[in-house]
Amino acid sequence: MKFIQVAGRNTAYTEVAPPFPRATVLFLAWLGGSRLGWQNVVDETGKDYRALAPDHRDTGDSSVFEDAYSLSDLADDAAGFLRALDTGPAFVVGLSMGGMVAQYLALRHPELVRGLVLVSTTPGGAASTPATERGRNALFLSTEIEAGERARQALALMAADGFQERDPAAFDVAEQNARTHPQSADSYKRQFRAIRSHDTTADLDQIKVPTLILHGETDDLIPLHNAQRLTDRVPGAQLKAYPQTGHMPQLERRAEFLADLRGFLEANA
């Protein structure tokens, strides 16, 4: 773990990089998550690239932030983070809320974005396809549940049926990450409120960088139709949908996800 000052606040981050990285890759976490959720992907990506995973404000080991904020504010945080580290333009990988933040980052700070990988995310707006009942259950688990157990239950609801039996170790990691970085109910509410106003629909045609969209076909939290809307609006965007996969393809399709990410980076670095 490292720290750097962004807008007067401590931002905690993980960095993995070889001596001569081919490019910088920024990983942005999801609602309720921290940089730890990207660790396996960061470790693999960091063999060839400078892989960076920060904690958003008010999450993980970053500074507490008790005021309301927007996803645009989180995008500005990410821009400040990249500038503070003098990375130059970076590839940006964001999952769910992190993918929403990545959209704002590309729109508000295009000079800092070299390419986008938008995972399990949405442009938002009135035309969005909402979460299924199962997806809503994952969002609104009781805050009275112990953090590790809550993470296990949320992952079981977000992933496709049978994932817990196929990869119980993924649930152990999610449990440990949640206990390391338990998110307060107030912090979760601030993130959720920021997401509720998300809508980049009218601006997506302004994104001019290579864009790969990765999504699970059976995502209950952000159904696949939302990924198709992104693909239709972002010029040149390519969509890959993983069969029998829910909201967390970096876990559910780990090898395939890494291969797809690596292929995109190699083609555009």
Stockholm file with secondary structure:
# STOCKHOLM 1.0

chainA/1-269         MKFIQVAGRNTAYTEVAPPFPRATVLFLAWLGGSRLGWQNVVDETGKDYRALAPDHRDTGDSSVFEDAYSLSDLADDAAGFLRALDTGPAFVVGLSMGGMVAQYLALRHPELVRGLVLVSTTPGGAASTPATERGRNALFLSTEIEAGERARQALALMAADGFQERDPAAFDVAEQNARTHPQSADSYKRQFRAIRSHDTTADLDQIKVPTLILHGETDDLIPLHNAQRLTDRVPGAQLKAYPQTGHMPQLERRAEFLADLRGFLEANA
#=GR chainA/1-269 SS CEEEEETTEEEEEEEECCSSCSSEEEEECCTTCCGGGGHHHHHHHTTTSEEEEECCTTSTTSCCCCSCCCHHHHHHHHHHHHHHTTCCSEEEEEETHHHHHHHHHHHHCGGGEEEEEEESCCCBSTTCCCCCHHHHHHHTCCTTSCHHHHHHHHHHHHSCTTHHHHCHHHHHHHHHHHHHSCCCHHHHHHHHHHHHTCBCGGGGGGCCSCEEEEEETTCSSSCHHHHHHHHHHSTTCEEEEETTCCSCHHHHTHHHHHHHHHHHHHHHC
#=GC SS_cons         CEEEEETTEEEEEEEECCSSCSSEEEEECCTTCCGGGGHHHHHHHTTTSEEEEECCTTSTTSCCCCSCCCHHHHHHHHHHHHHHTTCCSEEEEEETHHHHHHHHHHHHCGGGEEEEEEESCCCBSTTCCCCCHHHHHHHTCCTTSCHHHHHHHHHHHHSCTTHHHHCHHHHHHHHHHHHHSCCCHHHHHHHHHHHHTCBCGGGGGGCCSCEEEEEETTCSSSCHHHHHHHHHHSTTCEEEEETTCCSCHHHHTHHHHHHHHHHHHHHHC
//
